[in-house]
Amino acid sequence: MADRSSARTRPADALTLEVLELVGTVVARYHEEYELAAAEHSLTGSQARVLALISREPTPMRKLAQRLKCEPSNVTGMVDRLEQRGLVERRADPADRRVKVAAATDEGRTTASRLRSALDFAGEPLAELTPLERTLLRDLLKRMLGQAPEEEGTPQGVGTGAGTGTGPGAAQPAKAD
């Protein structure tokens, strides 16, 4: 990925500005729909993002804070509220029993799955793209984020790099709730 300070000094061409506007619109619509889906489950958007992350795998609180780009105390409060609802539990990390991880309960995983299913604003437009177009879009987005594209089915010449951290909350810091 290019040095951000030098990228800010270069004037953007009209096409780049148009792409940035479109990406911004997609991100805004995604977050709007995510907030609505979370509210349907009596969750804040931040709580839903925490639940989405830990439904994939039990995660140490500090790592959650890093991924959400917020203070660990904010994550503690969100996990407390999710735990009171029976969606999350704290466990000792099997690798280091001094570390506590947040883990989704069965109900938490079910709720996270329902939240993901409710995010359909892009589903129809994406379904209209061919599998090759969706693969290209995915790989271009990963390249923008500095992540390696999928090996299988990757169009030639698309994306290189490494990194992790996708999904809700990866691009926007979580707010305390």
N, C-alpha and C positions, 0 to 999 in steps of 0.2 A: 504494500500500500504506500502511496506517495506521502511525503512529508506534509503534514497538514498546514504548517505555517507557510510553505511556499505555494501550496494550492490556494490559499486565501488571497495571495497577492496577484494571482493571474486572473485576468478578466474572463468570465465565462461566456461562451458563445451562446447564441440563441437556442440551439438544440439542447445544450446542457441545461440551460435555465428551464426550458419546457419539461425536460425529463425530471428535474428537481421538483417542479410544481406538481407533476403527476404523482411522483413518489410521495410527496407531502400529502396529497389528497388521499391516496390509498392508506397511508399511515393514519391519518385523521379518521377516516371511515372505519378502519380496523379497530382503533381504540374506542370510538363511539359505540360500535357494535359489541365490543368486549365488555364495556361498562354496563350496557343494557343486559347482556347475557348474565353477567355477574349479579346484577340486581334481581334478576328472576330467581336466583338461588339465595337471595338475601345476603349477598357478599358485596364488598367493595371491589373495585377493579384490582387494587393492590393485593387484597386477600386472595382473589382468584388467580393472580399471577403467581403468588407463593404456592398455592395449591397445585397449579399446573406444573411448576418445577418439581415439587417433591412427589407428585404422583408418578413421575418417571423413575425416581430412585430416592431413597432416603438421603438427605443432604445435611451436612453440618450448617448450623446457623450462620457462622461467619461466611461460609461459601455462598449461602443464599443472599446475604447482604452484598457481597461482591457482585454477584450476577445481577442483582436488582439495582445496583449502584445507589445504595442507601446505607444509613447507619445500622449497625447490628441491633441497637435498641429498638428501632422501628420494626425489624423482623421479629424480635422477641414478642412485641405487642401483637403483631398480626398472627403469629403462631399461637400465642395464648388464646386469642379469640377463636381461631380455627379449632384448637384443642377443646375449648368449651363446647363447641358445636359437634364434637365427635368426628371431625373430618381429618384430624391430625393427631399424632401422638409423638412424644419424645422418647427416644431410645438411646442407650449407650452405643457408641460406634464400635462394631465388632473388632475393628483394626486398632482402636485406641479407646479403651473404656472411659478415659477421662473426658472424651469429647461426646457431646450430645448431638444427635441428628434428629431432624424433623422427618417423620415418615407419614405418608397418607394412610389412613385406615381404609377398609373396604368401601365404606360410605364415601370417603374422600376421593378415592379413585373413580368411583361411579359418578360423583359430582363433577370431577375434572373432565371426565369423558363427555358428560352431557354439555358442559361448557364448550368444549372443542366442537361438538356437533352443532351447537347453536350458532357458530361463526360461519355463516353461509353467504355473506354479502359478495364474496368473490367466487363462490362455488360455481355459480352459473356461467359467469364470463370465462372462468378457467376451463370449464367443461367444453366450451366452444373452441378452445385451442386444441391443436393436435398434440399427441403425446410428445412429439419432437419439440414443438413450440413450448410446452410446459417444462420439458427438460432443459431447454435453452434458457428460459426465464429463470428457473431455479438456479442453474449454474451461474448465470450472470449476477443474480442477487448474492449468491455465495461469494463470488469473486469480489463484489463490492464490499463485502464484509470481511474479506481476507481469509475466507475458508476454502478448503479444498473441495472441488466438485466431486460428485459420486463417480466412481470408476466405471461402473456398468452403465451403458447407455448415454455417456457424456458426449455431446457433439464435439468434434475436433476443434481445438484451438480455444476452448472455453475454459477460463479460470485456472489459476494456480494459487498456491498459498496454503496456509494452515491456520487453524483456530477453531474455537468452539463458542457456544453461547447463543443459541437461537431460541425462538419461542417467545411467548408473552413476557414482557418485562426486559428483554434483552436490549432493546433499543431505547427504552425510556425509563428513567429512574422511578422507582416506586415512591409513592407519597405515604406518609404515615396516616393511619386512619383510626 
